[in-house]
């Protein structure tokens, strides 16, 4: 089975999406996964320390490549594969509200939205896991400094030992690679990841509903639902 996996820049469902694809690869040695990574996703994958996991899922051989949006120009030529019967399915997980909105209204101006458009034209089934469906969601955040706890130590072990020099009085998430060294080195527990509760906007829920009614697209509530789809 050959699957294309599109990743957008959402932190919610990101780790779960990786876990699902790792499990699918472990259960099926014949499964090939090509990853299509948006520019925002590339940054977020680094923040969560998942770069090596991505390379283990898409190892780099034919139909197991990682295609990064920053390398694809404005015409996204690799999206043409969906018109050549190269894939059995396209999965978008996690899908940001921005990506969902563009897809709902037929806009294909990014690597991911172009891939979905070409897949539908090529009769390739598309499965999408939106991060904003309805109600409230609980999302895991990348590492941050809890200012109320931070003692502003003159010699700060996390700052001195951060391999990417990402820590000053806060954490620069564009430099952070999610390694977690800082968490272990802070004696006061001031550096942590966290769970935040987020309200889903009405407009995002409406866009998901519009998308669910489009031909060739199936909406899934969570990444784990992909496992059931693969069994069908």
C-alpha positions in Angstrom: 0.0 0.0 0.0 1.3 3.5 -0.9 0.1 6.4 1.2 0.8 10.2 0.9 0.8 12.0 4.3 0.4 15.7 4.3 1.4 17.5 7.6 0.3 21.1 8.4 1.5 23.4 11.2 -0.7 22.3 14.0 0.6 21.1 17.4 -2.7 19.5 18.3 -2.9 15.9 17.1 0.8 16.1 15.8 2.3 13.5 18.1 -0.7 11.3 17.8 -0.4 11.4 14.0 3.2 10.4 14.2 2.4 7.5 16.5 -0.3 6.3 14.2 2.0 6.2 11.2 4.7 4.5 13.2 2.2 1.9 14.2 1.0 1.4 10.6 4.5 1.0 9.4 5.3 -1.6 12.1 2.2 -3.6 11.3 2.7 -3.5 7.5 6.2 -3.9 6.1 4.8 -3.2 2.6 3.4 0.2 3.5 5.2 3.1 1.8 4.6 6.6 3.1 5.5 9.8 1.2 5.4 12.9 3.5 4.4 16.3 2.2 5.4 18.9 4.8 4.2 22.4 4.8 6.5 25.3 5.8 4.7 25.7 9.1 4.8 22.0 9.7 8.5 21.9 9.3 8.9 24.4 12.1 6.4 22.7 14.4 7.9 19.2 13.9 11.2 20.6 15.0 9.6 22.3 18.1 8.2 19.0 19.2 11.4 17.1 18.5 9.9 14.8 15.8 12.4 15.2 13.0 14.0 11.8 13.4 10.5 10.2 13.7 9.6 11.7 10.3 12.7 10.3 8.7 12.0 6.9 10.1 8.5 6.9 8.6 9.6 8.3 5.2 13.1 7.0 4.8 13.9 8.7 1.5 13.6 5.9 -1.1 11.1 6.1 -4.0 7.6 6.8 -2.7 9.0 7.2 0.8 10.4 10.7 0.3 9.9 13.8 2.4 8.8 16.7 0.2 9.2 20.1 1.9 7.1 23.0 0.8 10.1 25.3 0.9 11.8 23.2 -1.8 8.8 22.8 -4.1 8.6 26.3 -5.7 5.2 27.8 -6.7 4.0 25.0 -9.0 4.4 22.1 -6.5 5.4 19.6 -9.2 5.4 16.5 -6.9 1.6 17.0 -6.4 1.3 15.7 -10.0 1.9 12.2 -8.7 -1.7 12.0 -7.7 -2.7 12.1 -11.3 -0.4 9.2 -12.1 -1.9 6.5 -9.9 1.1 6.5 -7.5 -0.9 6.5 -4.3 -3.8 4.5 -2.8 -4.8 7.3 -0.4 -3.9 10.8 0.8 -4.0 11.6 4.5 -3.9 15.1 5.9 -3.2 15.0 9.7 -3.2 17.3 11.5 -5.1 19.7 9.3 -5.1 23.4 10.5 -8.2 25.5 10.3 -6.4 27.6 7.7 -5.9 24.5 5.5 -9.5 23.3 6.0 -10.8 26.8 5.1 -8.8 26.8 1.8 -9.9 23.3 0.9 -13.5 24.1 1.7 -13.5 27.0 -0.8 -11.4 25.3 -3.5 -8.1 27.3 -2.9 -5.0 25.3 -3.8 -2.1 27.6 -3.3 0.1 25.6 -0.9 1.8 22.2 -1.1 -0.9 20.5 1.0 -3.9 22.1 -0.6 -2.5 21.5 -4.0 -1.9 17.8 -3.2 -5.5 17.4 -2.0 -6.8 19.1 -5.2 -4.8 16.9 -7.4 -5.7 13.8 -5.4 -9.4 14.5 -5.8 -9.0 15.1 -9.5 -7.1 11.8 -9.8 -9.7 9.8 -7.8 -7.4 9.2 -4.9 -9.4 8.9 -1.6 -8.6 11.8 0.8 -8.8 11.5 4.6 -8.5 14.6 6.6 -8.2 15.0 10.4 -9.0 18.7 11.3 -7.8 20.1 14.6 -10.9 22.3 15.0 -14.1 20.4 14.6 -16.4 21.6 17.3 -16.7 22.5 21.0 -13.4 22.7 22.9 -10.1 20.9 22.4 -7.2 20.2 24.7 -3.9 20.7 23.0 -0.3 19.9 24.1 2.0 22.9 23.9 5.7 23.0 23.2 8.2 23.9 26.0 7.9 27.2 27.6 9.2 29.1 30.7 6.7 29.6 33.5 7.7 33.1 34.5 6.0 32.9 37.9 8.3 30.0 38.8 11.5 31.0 37.1 14.1 32.3 39.6 16.1 34.1 37.0 19.3 32.4 38.1 22.5 34.3 37.2 24.0 31.0 36.0 21.1 29.3 34.3 21.9 25.6 33.5 19.2 25.3 30.8 20.4 28.4 29.0 24.1 27.4 29.2 23.4 23.9 28.0 20.8 24.4 25.3 22.3 22.9 22.1 20.6 25.5 19.9 21.0 28.6 22.1 17.2 28.9 22.1 16.8 30.1 25.7 17.1 33.7 27.0 14.4 34.9 29.3 12.1 32.8 27.2 12.3 30.0 24.7 12.7 30.8 21.0 10.5 28.1 19.4 12.0 28.7 16.0 15.4 27.6 17.4 14.1 24.9 19.9 14.3 21.3 18.7 12.2 19.9 21.5 15.1 17.8 23.0 13.9 18.5 26.6 17.4 18.9 28.1 16.3 22.3 29.6 13.4 20.6 31.5 15.8 18.2 33.3 18.3 20.9 34.1 15.9 23.5 35.7 16.0 22.9 39.4 12.8 24.8 40.0 10.7 23.1 37.4 10.1 26.4 35.5 10.4 24.9 32.1 7.6 22.7 31.0 5.2 21.7 28.2 1.5 22.1 29.0 -2.0 21.3 28.1 -4.2 24.2 27.1 -8.0 24.2 26.5 -9.0 26.0 23.2 -12.5 26.9 22.0 -13.2 26.0 18.4 -14.5 29.0 16.5 -17.9 28.7 14.8 -16.4 29.6 11.4 -13.9 26.7 11.7 -16.7 24.2 12.5 -18.7 25.4 9.5 -15.7 25.0 7.2 -15.2 21.4 8.4 -18.9 20.7 7.6 -18.5 22.2 4.1 -15.4 20.1 3.6 -17.1 16.9 4.7 -19.7 17.3 2.0 -17.2 17.6 -0.8 -16.7 14.7 -3.2 -13.7 12.4 -2.5 -13.0 13.7 1.0 -13.6 11.8 4.3 -13.4 13.7 7.6 -12.0 11.7 10.6 -12.3 12.9 14.2 -8.8 11.8 15.3 -5.6 10.2 13.9 -6.4 6.9 15.5 -9.4 6.5 13.1 -6.9 6.0 10.3 -6.1 2.5 11.7 -9.7 1.4 11.1 -9.6 2.9 7.6 -6.5 0.9 6.7 -8.2 -2.3 7.8 -11.2 -1.7 5.4 
